[in-house]
């Protein structure tokens, strides 16, 4: 019987090895450029320069600026999705969700990027659909889980209009954070929590 060992497998010659540290640097640079310049004015060259890498490092990962933005925004959202925390009550779950959303928006760049991408999506239907898939859908799914749990507890009627209820929980706070700029303190969040819980209980389909 032969005792020779099979040769170890080697990476294909010329295969690109994408280093996570480089990808992380590119991501940081892209978000900084996106917040400072906006999507329309941002270029792959500027991102590469800010990240301290060559343009080839970007094009090995993404074929275009659009692909890069969608991929990195999607990754950031996956890592920072609000958790549908089970606090034991609907009011507690709602307040936890609102607190998490506020914490996300504490960085000025988050609001800047969100508003800029929203403006771009108004002019580009394909971009709007991509942003809905990576940003709106996961957040709405988190709220849907919260409502399903409240339904099992008997805290909301079984015939609630789920989509309207999701709007009720997400939209007022996002509107205040992104557009009106009013104070978002404990008093406001207490009032919003109470109003949201009352609205959810009556939003029948």
C-alpha positions as CSV (number, residue, x, y, z in Angstrom):
1,X,0.0,0.0,0.0
2,X,1.4,3.4,-0.9
3,X,2.1,5.7,1.9
4,X,2.5,8.8,-0.2
5,X,0.4,11.8,0.9
6,X,-1.9,13.6,-1.5
7,X,-0.5,17.0,-2.4
8,X,-2.0,19.8,-0.4
9,X,-4.5,21.9,-2.3
10,X,-3.3,25.4,-3.2
11,X,-5.2,28.5,-4.1
12,X,-5.6,28.9,-7.9
13,X,-2.8,31.1,-9.4
14,X,-3.9,34.6,-9.7
15,X,-7.0,34.2,-7.4
16,X,-7.7,37.4,-5.5
17,X,-7.4,37.2,-1.8
18,X,-9.7,39.8,-0.3
19,X,-8.3,40.9,3.1
20,X,-11.0,41.8,5.6
21,X,-8.9,44.6,7.0
22,X,-8.7,46.2,3.6
23,X,-12.5,45.8,3.1
24,X,-13.1,47.4,6.5
25,X,-10.9,50.4,5.5
26,X,-12.7,50.8,2.3
27,X,-16.1,50.6,4.1
28,X,-15.0,53.4,6.6
29,X,-13.8,55.5,3.7
30,X,-16.9,55.0,1.6
31,X,-19.3,56.0,4.5
32,X,-17.1,59.1,5.2
33,X,-17.2,60.1,1.5
34,X,-20.9,59.3,1.2
35,X,-21.7,61.5,4.3
36,X,-19.4,64.3,3.1
37,X,-19.9,64.4,-0.7
38,X,-23.2,62.5,-1.3
39,X,-23.8,59.6,-3.6
40,X,-23.9,61.6,-6.8
41,X,-20.5,63.3,-6.2
42,X,-18.7,60.4,-4.6
43,X,-16.3,58.5,-6.8
44,X,-14.5,55.2,-6.6
45,X,-11.2,57.1,-6.9
46,X,-12.0,59.3,-3.9
47,X,-12.9,56.2,-1.8
48,X,-9.7,54.4,-2.8
49,X,-7.6,57.5,-1.9
50,X,-9.3,57.9,1.5
51,X,-8.9,54.2,2.3
52,X,-5.2,54.3,1.3
53,X,-5.6,51.6,-1.3
54,X,-5.4,51.4,-5.1
55,X,-8.6,51.5,-7.2
56,X,-7.9,47.8,-8.1
57,X,-8.7,46.9,-4.5
58,X,-12.2,48.3,-5.0
59,X,-12.8,46.8,-8.4
60,X,-11.7,43.3,-7.2
61,X,-14.7,43.5,-4.8
62,X,-17.3,45.5,-6.7
63,X,-17.9,46.2,-10.4
64,X,-19.2,49.7,-9.8
65,X,-19.8,52.5,-7.3
66,X,-23.5,51.5,-7.1
67,X,-22.6,47.8,-6.3
68,X,-20.1,49.0,-3.6
69,X,-22.6,51.2,-1.9
70,X,-25.4,48.7,-1.9
71,X,-23.2,45.9,-0.6
72,X,-21.6,48.0,2.2
73,X,-24.8,49.6,3.3
74,X,-26.5,46.2,3.4
75,X,-23.6,44.9,5.5
76,X,-23.8,47.8,7.9
77,X,-27.6,47.4,8.3
78,X,-27.2,43.7,9.0
79,X,-24.8,44.4,11.7
80,X,-26.9,47.1,13.3
81,X,-30.5,45.9,12.9
82,X,-32.7,46.8,15.9
83,X,-33.4,43.8,17.9
84,X,-37.0,42.7,18.7
85,X,-36.1,42.4,22.3
86,X,-38.6,40.5,24.5
87,X,-39.1,42.6,27.6
88,X,-42.2,40.8,28.6
89,X,-44.7,43.6,27.5
90,X,-45.7,45.4,24.4
91,X,-44.9,48.8,25.9
92,X,-41.4,47.6,27.0
93,X,-40.7,46.1,23.5
94,X,-41.8,49.3,21.8
95,X,-39.7,51.4,24.0
96,X,-36.7,49.1,23.5
97,X,-37.1,49.4,19.7
98,X,-37.4,53.1,19.9
99,X,-34.3,53.4,22.1
100,X,-32.3,51.3,19.7
101,X,-33.3,53.4,16.8
102,X,-32.3,56.6,18.6
103,X,-28.9,55.1,19.4
104,X,-28.4,54.3,15.8
105,X,-29.1,57.9,14.7
106,X,-26.8,59.5,17.3
107,X,-24.0,59.6,14.6
108,X,-24.7,62.6,12.4
109,X,-23.3,60.6,9.4
110,X,-26.1,58.0,9.7
111,X,-28.8,60.7,9.1
112,X,-26.8,62.4,6.4
113,X,-26.3,59.1,4.5
114,X,-29.9,58.1,4.9
115,X,-31.3,61.4,3.7
116,X,-28.9,61.5,0.7
117,X,-29.7,58.0,-0.3
118,X,-33.4,58.7,0.1
119,X,-33.0,61.7,-2.3
120,X,-31.2,59.6,-4.8
121,X,-33.8,56.8,-4.7
122,X,-36.5,59.4,-5.6
123,X,-34.7,59.8,-8.9
124,X,-33.8,56.2,-9.5
125,X,-36.5,53.5,-9.2
126,X,-34.0,50.6,-9.3
127,X,-31.9,52.1,-6.5
128,X,-35.1,52.7,-4.6
129,X,-36.0,49.0,-4.9
130,X,-32.6,47.9,-3.8
131,X,-32.6,50.2,-0.8
132,X,-36.1,48.9,0.2
133,X,-34.7,45.4,0.1
134,X,-31.7,46.1,2.3
135,X,-32.9,48.8,4.6
136,X,-36.7,48.9,4.9
137,X,-37.5,45.2,4.7
138,X,-35.2,43.9,7.5
139,X,-36.4,46.7,9.9
140,X,-40.0,46.0,9.1
141,X,-39.4,42.3,9.7
142,X,-38.0,43.1,13.2
143,X,-41.2,45.0,14.0
144,X,-43.3,42.2,12.6
145,X,-41.7,39.8,15.1
146,X,-42.5,42.3,17.9
147,X,-46.1,42.4,16.9
148,X,-46.4,38.7,16.5
149,X,-45.1,38.3,20.1
150,X,-47.6,40.9,21.3
151,X,-50.4,38.9,19.6
152,X,-49.4,35.7,21.4
153,X,-49.5,37.6,24.7
154,X,-53.0,39.0,23.8
155,X,-51.8,42.6,23.9
156,X,-53.1,43.4,20.4
157,X,-56.2,42.2,18.6
158,X,-55.8,39.2,16.3
159,X,-57.2,41.3,13.4
160,X,-54.7,44.2,13.5
161,X,-53.6,45.7,10.2
162,X,-49.9,44.5,10.5
163,X,-48.5,46.8,7.8
164,X,-50.1,49.9,9.2
165,X,-49.0,48.9,12.7
166,X,-45.4,48.6,11.4
167,X,-45.7,52.1,9.9
168,X,-47.0,53.4,13.2
169,X,-44.0,52.1,15.1
170,X,-41.3,53.2,12.7
171,X,-42.4,56.3,10.9
172,X,-43.0,59.0,13.7
173,X,-39.6,58.6,15.2
174,X,-37.7,58.4,11.9
175,X,-39.6,61.5,10.7
176,X,-38.5,63.4,13.8
177,X,-34.9,62.2,13.7
178,X,-34.4,62.8,10.0
179,X,-36.6,65.8,9.2
180,X,-38.1,67.9,12.0
181,X,-35.1,67.8,14.3
182,X,-37.2,68.0,17.4
183,X,-35.8,66.9,20.8
184,X,-35.7,63.1,21.3
185,X,-35.4,62.8,25.1
186,X,-36.9,60.4,27.6
187,X,-40.1,62.4,27.9
188,X,-40.7,62.4,24.2
189,X,-40.0,58.6,24.0
190,X,-42.3,57.9,26.9
191,X,-45.1,59.8,25.2
192,X,-44.4,58.2,21.9
193,X,-44.4,54.8,23.4
194,X,-47.7,55.3,25.1
195,X,-49.3,56.7,22.0
196,X,-47.9,53.9,19.8
197,X,-49.2,51.2,22.1
198,X,-52.6,52.8,22.1
199,X,-52.6,53.1,18.3
200,X,-51.5,49.5,17.8
201,X,-54.4,48.2,19.9
202,X,-56.9,49.9,17.7
203,X,-55.4,49.5,14.2
204,X,-57.7,46.8,13.1
205,X,-57.9,45.7,9.5
